[in-house]
Amino acid sequence: MTAQFSELLMLEGKQHSLCSYPLASYFALGGESVAFRASSTALSRGYIGTWEILDQRLYLIRLQGWLEDESPVSLETVFPGYPQRVFAHWFSGTLRLPQGQLLHYVHGGFGSCYEQDLLIDVTRGVITAKRVRVNGFSDEASAREGYRIHAMTTYQ
């Protein structure tokens, strides 16, 4: 699998790359499935979600992508009647936000390693803990900072 485009997370007024798929839990728990179209090997899930942590709660605030019938995806595509935000009550798990310089690139999923990861534990949509995992330090002054895709293939 190709390295994947990250989801986005708004946290304390800043946008971060989120290397987790909270919406996948919704579909796994029986939420109405949507036929997303994968537009590239770097976006196999077919969408990019933008999330926000507000008052210690996780919300989905935007969906971007395309359906198999080539119509655009929005938040209301998956959650009719909720055009602005949806409380992620279905999600329990750990959100991973890579930070710092790239230590080791892996051309698959979210396997690349960065200097540190901000890990946010969530239970039924509520933030229960935050911690930082230090993975090492880069020796290269010119090493890439922050999560990025390094290669991708697009579909016709």
Phi and psi in degrees as GROMACS dihedral restraints (atoms count N, CA, C in turn):
[ dihedral_restraints ]
;  ai    aj    ak    al  type     phi  dphi    fc
    3     4     5     6     1   -70.9    20    10
    4     5     6     7     1   151.1    20    10
    6     7     8     9     1   -55.1    20    10
    7     8     9    10     1   143.6    20    10
    9    10    11    12     1  -106.2    20    10
   10    11    12    13     1   147.9    20    10
   12    13    14    15     1   -61.9    20    10
   13    14    15    16     1   138.5    20    10
   15    16    17    18     1   -79.2    20    10
   16    17    18    19     1   160.1    20    10
   18    19    20    21     1   -75.0    20    10
   19    20    21    22     1   173.5    20    10
   21    22    23    24     1  -120.3    20    10
   22    23    24    25     1   143.1    20    10
   24    25    26    27     1  -132.0    20    10
   25    26    27    28     1   125.2    20    10
   27    28    29    30     1   -89.7    20    10
   28    29    30    31     1   119.9    20    10
   30    31    32    33     1  -139.8    20    10
   31    32    33    34     1   120.1    20    10
   33    34    35    36     1    53.3    20    10
   34    35    36    37     1    42.7    20    10
   36    37    38    39     1    79.5    20    10
   37    38    39    40     1     4.8    20    10
   39    40    41    42     1  -123.1    20    10
   40    41    42    43     1   148.1    20    10
   42    43    44    45     1   -92.0    20    10
   43    44    45    46     1   132.8    20    10
   45    46    47    48     1  -125.5    20    10
   46    47    48    49     1   154.2    20    10
   48    49    50    51     1   -79.0    20    10
   49    50    51    52     1   132.4    20    10
   51    52    53    54     1  -115.3    20    10
   52    53    54    55     1   114.4    20    10
   54    55    56    57     1   -98.4    20    10
   55    56    57    58     1    59.2    20    10
   57    58    59    60     1  -151.2    20    10
   58    59    60    61     1   156.8    20    10
   60    61    62    63     1  -118.4    20    10
   61    62    63    64     1    75.8    20    10
   63    64    65    66     1   -59.6    20    10
   64    65    66    67     1   -31.5    20    10
   66    67    68    69     1   -69.2    20    10
   67    68    69    70     1   -26.5    20    10
   69    70    71    72     1   -59.6    20    10
   70    71    72    73     1   -33.0    20    10
   72    73    74    75     1   -64.8    20    10
   73    74    75    76     1   -36.2    20    10
   75    76    77    78     1   -60.8    20    10
   76    77    78    79     1   -47.7    20    10
   78    79    80    81     1   -67.1    20    10
   79    80    81    82     1   -39.1    20    10
   81    82    83    84     1   -64.3    20    10
   82    83    84    85     1   -30.7    20    10
   84    85    86    87     1   -85.2    20    10
   85    86    87    88     1     5.1    20    10
   87    88    89    90     1   105.2    20    10
   88    89    90    91     1     7.0    20    10
   90    91    92    93     1   -61.8    20    10
   91    92    93    94     1   149.5    20    10
   93    94    95    96     1   -56.2    20    10
   94    95    96    97     1   122.7    20    10
   96    97    98    99     1   -72.3    20    10
   97    98    99   100     1   145.6    20    10
   99   100   101   102     1  -122.9    20    10
  100   101   102   103     1   138.7    20    10
  102   103   104   105     1   -87.3    20    10
  103   104   105   106     1    84.0    20    10
  105   106   107   108     1   -76.6    20    10
  106   107   108   109     1   151.4    20    10
  108   109   110   111     1  -105.6    20    10
  109   110   111   112     1   123.5    20    10
  111   112   113   114     1   -75.7    20    10
  112   113   114   115     1   115.4    20    10
  114   115   116   117     1   -88.8    20    10
  115   116   117   118     1   -10.7    20    10
  117   118   119   120     1  -161.2    20    10
  118   119   120   121     1   166.1    20    10
  120   121   122   123     1   -67.5    20    10
  121   122   123   124     1   -19.5    20    10
  123   124   125   126     1   -88.1    20    10
  124   125   126   127     1     3.0    20    10
  126   127   128   129     1  -141.3    20    10
  127   128   129   130     1    58.6    20    10
  129   130   131   132     1   -64.7    20    10
  130   131   132   133     1   -24.6    20    10
  132   133   134   135     1   -77.4    20    10
  133   134   135   136     1   -18.3    20    10
  135   136   137   138     1    88.0    20    10
  136   137   138   139     1     2.6    20    10
  138   139   140   141     1  -153.2    20    10
  139   140   141   142     1   162.3    20    10
  141   142   143   144     1  -125.7    20    10
  142   143   144   145     1   123.3    20    10
  144   145   146   147     1   -95.8    20    10
  145   146   147   148     1   142.8    20    10
  147   148   149   150     1  -111.3    20    10
  148   149   150   151     1   127.4    20    10
  150   151   152   153     1  -117.2    20    10
  151   152   153   154     1   161.2    20    10
  153   154   155   156     1  -143.9    20    10
  154   155   156   157     1   140.2    20    10
  156   157   158   159     1  -103.8    20    10
  157   158   159   160     1   120.2    20    10
  159   160   161   162     1  -136.3    20    10
  160   161   162   163     1   124.2    20    10
  162   163   164   165     1    52.2    20    10
  163   164   165   166     1    43.7    20    10
  165   166   167   168     1    65.1    20    10
  166   167   168   169     1    24.8    20    10
  168   169   170   171     1  -127.5    20    10
  169   170   171   172     1   146.2    20    10
  171   172   173   174     1   -95.9    20    10
  172   173   174   175     1   127.7    20    10
  174   175   176   177     1  -125.9    20    10
  175   176   177   178     1   142.6    20    10
  177   178   179   180     1   -90.2    20    10
  178   179   180   181     1   122.5    20    10
  180   181   182   183     1  -115.3    20    10
  181   182   183   184     1    -9.5    20    10
  183   184   185   186     1  -163.2    20    10
  184   185   186   187     1   143.7    20    10
  186   187   188   189     1  -127.4    20    10
  187   188   189   190     1   135.2    20    10
  189   190   191   192     1  -127.7    20    10
  190   191   192   193     1   142.0    20    10
  192   193   194   195     1   153.5    20    10
  193   194   195   196     1  -164.6    20    10
  195   196   197   198     1  -136.6    20    10
  196   197   198   199     1   148.7    20    10
  198   199   200   201     1   -88.2    20    10
  199   200   201   202     1   166.3    20    10
  201   202   203   204     1   -59.2    20    10
  202   203   204   205     1   -28.6    20    10
  204   205   206   207     1   -82.1    20    10
  205   206   207   208     1     8.3    20    10
  207   208   209   210     1    72.1    20    10
  208   209   210   211     1    13.3    20    10
  210   211   212   213     1   -84.4    20    10
  211   212   213   214     1   149.2    20    10
  213   214   215   216     1   -71.9    20    10
  214   215   216   217     1   151.1    20    10
  216   217   218   219     1   -93.9    20    10
  217   218   219   220     1   142.5    20    10
  219   220   221   222     1  -138.3    20    10
  220   221   222   223     1   175.8    20    10
  222   223   224   225     1   -58.2    20    10
  223   224   225   226     1   -39.1    20    10
  225   226   227   228     1   -71.7    20    10
  226   227   228   229     1   -15.0    20    10
  228   229   230   231     1   -60.8    20    10
  229   230   231   232     1   -41.9    20    10
  231   232   233   234     1   -94.8    20    10
  232   233   234   235     1   -34.2    20    10
  234   235   236   237     1  -125.4    20    10
  235   236   237   238     1    78.0    20    10
  237   238   239   240     1   -56.0    20    10
  238   239   240   241     1   136.4    20    10
  240   241   242   243     1    89.0    20    10
  241   242   243   244     1    -0.7    20    10
  243   244   245   246     1  -125.6    20    10
  244   245   246   247     1    79.7    20    10
  246   247   248   249     1   -79.6    20    10
  247   248   249   250     1   -15.5    20    10
  249   250   251   252     1  -112.7    20    10
  250   251   252   253     1   -37.0    20    10
  252   253   254   255     1  -166.7    20    10
  253   254   255   256     1   151.1    20    10
  255   256   257   258     1  -134.4    20    10
  256   257   258   259     1   126.2    20    10
  258   259   260   261     1   -68.7    20    10
  259   260   261   262     1   126.9    20    10
  261   262   263   264     1   -83.9    20    10
  262   263   264   265     1    56.9    20    10
  264   265   266   267     1   -63.0    20    10
  265   266   267   268     1   -19.3    20    10
  267   268   269   270     1   -79.3    20    10
  268   269   270   271     1   -15.8    20    10
  270   271   272   273     1   -96.3    20    10
  271   272   273   274     1   125.6    20    10
  273   274   275   276     1  -131.9    20    10
  274   275   276   277     1   128.0    20    10
  276   277   278   279     1   161.3    20    10
  277   278   279   280     1  -163.7    20    10
  279   280   281   282     1  -116.9    20    10
  280   281   282   283     1   128.3    20    10
  282   283   284   285     1   -90.0    20    10
  283   284   285   286     1   136.8    20    10
  285   286   287   288     1  -116.1    20    10
  286   287   288   289     1   124.1    20    10
  288   289   290   291     1  -119.5    20    10
  289   290   291   292     1   100.5    20    10
  291   292   293   294     1   -65.7    20    10
  292   293   294   295     1   142.2    20    10
  294   295   296   297     1  -142.0    20    10
  295   296   297   298     1   155.9    20    10
  297   298   299   300     1    86.2    20    10
  298   299   300   301     1  -162.9    20    10
  300   301   302   303     1   -85.1    20    10
  301   302   303   304     1   152.0    20    10
  303   304   305   306     1   -67.3    20    10
  304   305   306   307     1   127.8    20    10
  306   307   308   309     1   -98.6    20    10
  307   308   309   310     1   -40.2    20    10
  309   310   311   312     1  -152.6    20    10
  310   311   312   313     1   121.5    20    10
  312   313   314   315     1   -88.2    20    10
  313   314   315   316     1   133.1    20    10
  315   316   317   318     1  -122.7    20    10
  316   317   318   319     1   124.4    20    10
  318   319   320   321     1   -86.0    20    10
  319   320   321   322     1    62.4    20    10
  321   322   323   324     1  -170.7    20    10
  322   323   324   325     1   127.1    20    10
  324   325   326   327     1    53.2    20    10
  325   326   327   328     1  -131.5    20    10
  327   328   329   330     1  -113.9    20    10
  328   329   330   331     1    40.0    20    10
  330   331   332   333     1   -78.6    20    10
  331   332   333   334     1   -13.8    20    10
  333   334   335   336     1   -64.1    20    10
  334   335   336   337     1   149.3    20    10
  336   337   338   339     1  -112.3    20    10
  337   338   339   340     1   132.9    20    10
  339   340   341   342     1  -116.2    20    10
  340   341   342   343     1   169.9    20    10
  342   343   344   345     1   -54.0    20    10
  343   344   345   346     1   -37.6    20    10
  345   346   347   348     1  -151.6    20    10
  346   347   348   349     1   161.7    20    10
  348   349   350   351     1  -124.8    20    10
  349   350   351   352     1   130.6    20    10
  351   352   353   354     1   -86.6    20    10
  352   353   354   355     1   121.1    20    10
  354   355   356   357     1  -110.3    20    10
  355   356   357   358     1   126.4    20    10
  357   358   359   360     1  -119.6    20    10
  358   359   360   361     1   115.6    20    10
  360   361   362   363     1   -84.7    20    10
  361   362   363   364     1   135.1    20    10
  363   364   365   366     1  -130.3    20    10
  364   365   366   367     1   134.5    20    10
  366   367   368   369     1  -125.5    20    10
  367   368   369   370     1   116.0    20    10
  369   370   371   372     1    49.4    20    10
  370   371   372   373     1    42.6    20    10
  372   373   374   375     1    86.5    20    10
  373   374   375   376     1    -5.3    20    10
  375   376   377   378     1  -105.2    20    10
  376   377   378   379     1   132.5    20    10
  378   379   380   381     1   -71.5    20    10
  379   380   381   382     1   125.7    20    10
  381   382   383   384     1  -111.4    20    10
  382   383   384   385     1   -21.9    20    10
  384   385   386   387     1  -165.8    20    10
  385   386   387   388     1   154.4    20    10
  387   388   389   390     1  -133.4    20    10
  388   389   390   391     1   139.3    20    10
  390   391   392   393     1  -152.1    20    10
  391   392   393   394     1   160.3    20    10
  393   394   395   396     1  -113.5    20    10
  394   395   396   397     1   130.8    20    10
  396   397   398   399     1  -106.5    20    10
  397   398   399   400     1   121.6    20    10
  399   400   401   402     1   -90.4    20    10
  400   401   402   403     1   124.1    20    10
  402   403   404   405     1  -102.7    20    10
  403   404   405   406     1    -9.2    20    10
  405   406   407   408     1   139.6    20    10
  406   407   408   409     1  -174.1    20    10
  408   409   410   411     1  -134.1    20    10
  409   410   411   412     1   140.2    20    10
  411   412   413   414     1   -76.6    20    10
  412   413   414   415     1   139.6    20    10
  414   415   416   417     1   -88.3    20    10
  415   416   417   418     1   -14.9    20    10
  417   418   419   420     1   -97.6    20    10
  418   419   420   421     1   122.8    20    10
  420   421   422   423     1   -66.1    20    10
  421   422   423   424     1   -25.9    20    10
  423   424   425   426     1   -97.1    20    10
  424   425   426   427     1     9.1    20    10
  426   427   428   429     1   -61.5    20    10
  427   428   429   430     1   147.5    20    10
  429   430   431   432     1   -64.2    20    10
  430   431   432   433     1   138.6    20    10
  432   433   434   435     1  -102.0    20    10
  433   434   435   436     1   130.3    20    10
  435   436   437   438     1    81.0    20    10
  436   437   438   439     1   161.5    20    10
  438   439   440   441     1   -71.6    20    10
  439   440   441   442     1   130.9    20    10
  441   442   443   444     1  -148.0    20    10
  442   443   444   445     1   154.7    20    10
  444   445   446   447     1   -86.8    20    10
  445   446   447   448     1   136.4    20    10
  447   448   449   450     1  -104.4    20    10
  448   449   450   451     1   -14.1    20    10
  450   451   452   453     1  -160.9    20    10
  451   452   453   454     1   153.5    20    10
  453   454   455   456     1  -161.4    20    10
  454   455   456   457     1   155.5    20    10
  456   457   458   459     1  -120.2    20    10
  457   458   459   460     1   132.5    20    10
  459   460   461   462     1  -102.0    20    10
  460   461   462   463     1   150.8    20    10
  462   463   464   465     1   -92.0    20    10
  463   464   465   466     1   152.1    20    10
